[in-house]
Amino acid sequence: AAPPPRDPPAGALALLAHEWKDAHALAKQCCDVLGSSTVTTDTVGAWPLGAIVLRAVMKALLGQMPPNALGVLVPAARATFQYDPVCAEAWLRCALVGSDFPAPGAKPEQKERLVKELLSSRSDVQKFKQALKKFCAGKKK
């Protein structure tokens, strides 16, 4: 049996955060997997893996992971935007589903603003990070 991996959440997020700029065939495969593989729930229906990645990162930023994980979380979220922008937008909109996310009473206008901010700042690391942190309760670090 293989030994247990060291820091499995951070390792998995680091893999998700990798930018595949020079590996176009691999980037396409990653995009296809994130878009076509789904998880189905009774209440929401089918979620593509890209949406699950974004939702999980946002939940972690909301306090389900320690603040020092920010250095791995934001790149993992940003990496999903390296693929087709249309797919990234669809994944993000799916990840934002629910009136209680990120907090009870979340307004559709806030979510729409986040979609626009993240799509427009996907090539600017600082702006992307600031928009995501601001939406997810302004977590510091």
Secondary structure in CASP SS format (residue, H / E / C, confidence):
PFRMAT SS
TARGET T0000
AUTHOR 0000-0000-0000
METHOD secondary structure of the structure
MODEL  1
A C 1.00
A C 1.00
P C 1.00
P C 1.00
P C 1.00
R C 1.00
D C 1.00
P H 1.00
P H 1.00
A H 1.00
G H 1.00
A H 1.00
L H 1.00
A H 1.00
L H 1.00
L H 1.00
A H 1.00
H C 1.00
E C 1.00
W C 1.00
K C 1.00
D C 1.00
A C 1.00
H H 1.00
A H 1.00
L H 1.00
A H 1.00
K H 1.00
Q H 1.00
C H 1.00
C H 1.00
D H 1.00
V H 1.00
L H 1.00
G H 1.00
S H 1.00
S C 1.00
T E 1.00
V E 1.00
T E 1.00
T E 1.00
D C 1.00
T C 1.00
V C 1.00
G E 1.00
A E 1.00
W E 1.00
P E 1.00
L H 1.00
G H 1.00
A H 1.00
I H 1.00
V H 1.00
L H 1.00
R H 1.00
A H 1.00
V H 1.00
M H 1.00
K H 1.00
A H 1.00
L H 1.00
L H 1.00
G H 1.00
Q H 1.00
M C 1.00
P C 1.00
P H 1.00
N H 1.00
A H 1.00
L H 1.00
G H 1.00
V H 1.00
L H 1.00
V H 1.00
P H 1.00
A H 1.00
A H 1.00
R H 1.00
A H 1.00
T H 1.00
F H 1.00
Q H 1.00
Y C 1.00
D C 1.00
P H 1.00
V H 1.00
C H 1.00
A H 1.00
E H 1.00
A H 1.00
W H 1.00
L H 1.00
R H 1.00
C H 1.00
A H 1.00
L C 1.00
V C 1.00
G C 1.00
S C 1.00
D C 1.00
F C 1.00
P C 1.00
A C 1.00
P C 1.00
G C 1.00
A C 1.00
K C 1.00
P H 1.00
E H 1.00
Q H 1.00
K H 1.00
E H 1.00
R H 1.00
L H 1.00
V H 1.00
K H 1.00
E H 1.00
L H 1.00
L H 1.00
S H 1.00
S C 1.00
R C 1.00
S C 1.00
D C 1.00
V H 1.00
Q H 1.00
K H 1.00
F H 1.00
K H 1.00
Q H 1.00
A H 1.00
L H 1.00
K H 1.00
K H 1.00
F H 1.00
C C 1.00
A C 1.00
G C 1.00
K C 1.00
K C 1.00
K C 1.00
END
